[in-house]
């Protein structure tokens, strides 16, 4: 086997594909590094943007609060005014320190950003009545602990009294932000478990899979999978042409063992093509950037990891039309489901889920492409079939996957990254079962054909 694997990896086409993918990944590492900014600059920009938004909405919000406050002493309005005056005063003081080049504790910045988001969501949750869960009602102990970080006092529950005048905010948006606030408070008390700059393996892998900088890289992820069927078809036809398959049958092993021998060789090839270029770029980032830490969190749709439930069974709306990785420095983007349907899992655990799905997809592609290439005598038909499978794989997630029959097509599944996040029409667990079922089915059919046909 070692000789056959070496021969494959010396093939000019294989070498070209590997070098091409590696160069693409390396080009992205430089783009990622150029776009990365230090934590101090990031904290300053976040604080400045937040202060400007408070300046924009202060008058409007206080005016609405005054109109909605029926008390004679305007206690709810005055409580809200206290919050506005104090948080803006503290932000202004920190911004002045930045302008003078003085050192600013990033924790002080994070504290104010979290308070702004907490009050914002506490206020809007009042729009849906006393029974609607607000951040404070969801986890009062955490919030009370957090509020002790501030010198000024105001009643967080009174903030919940105010209603948005036009009532345009989605309930699910409030519910999602409840989970976001909890995540941010947890991260605050962990004393910044995240990398100290944006150029880290954590953000690099995130950008690759979510396409926040380059759509080309995202296409490379699916392209490296989609070309596998045609690469295998090409190699099998080389074997048939040079007599390798005939020579294999001179060995005393059974036909099934010979078939499995090819599966194993092509599986090694697939892992080499798909993962090695990525790993090389990851190592480069680890050497030149910051080490990621497993405490970095990813918000996922929890039910989708172990049930057939999907996010589409809940009402959700999002300008990005999907989940994203939690980023508590810049604010979170993503699903708008009930907060108890979401969970924060470690980045390392997230990667294990993601890679499991991608590995199952690779195994299915290898079995299917190898069987078509070996057992189909019509080369044109074999080429078309493998090409169709590769095309579906590359376009996975863009095809109308909600069509009933497409839910049973494993080749159009989105990548493991999106499935683990839970943003798709099919849950992670459903995709796992679907892939495993198809692997067993295809392997069973292939083993049956291997017994009945000659591999030549």
Secondary structure, DSSP 8 states (H G I E B T S, - for coil): -HHHHHHHHT-HHHHHHHHHHHHHHHHHHHHHHHH--BHHHHHHHHHHHHHHHHHHHHHHHHHHHHHH--STT-HHHHHHHHHHHHHHHHHHHHHHHHHTT----HHHHHHHHHHHHHHHHHHHHGGG-TTS--HHHH-HHHHHHHHTT-SS---HHHHTT---SS--S-HHHHHHHHHHHHHHHHHHHTT--S-SBS-BHHHHHHHHHHTSS-HHHHHHHHHHHHTHHHHHHHHHHHHHHHTHHHHHTTSSS-HHHHHHHHHHHHHHHHHHHHHHHHHHHHHHHHHHSB---TT-EEEEETHHHHSS--GGGS----TTSS-----TTT--------GGGEEEEEHHHHHHHHHHHHHHHHHHHHHHHHHHHHH---HHHHHHHHHHHHHHHHTTTTS-TTSGGGGG-GGG---HHHHHHT-SSS-HHHHHHHHHHHHHHHHHHHHHHHHHS---
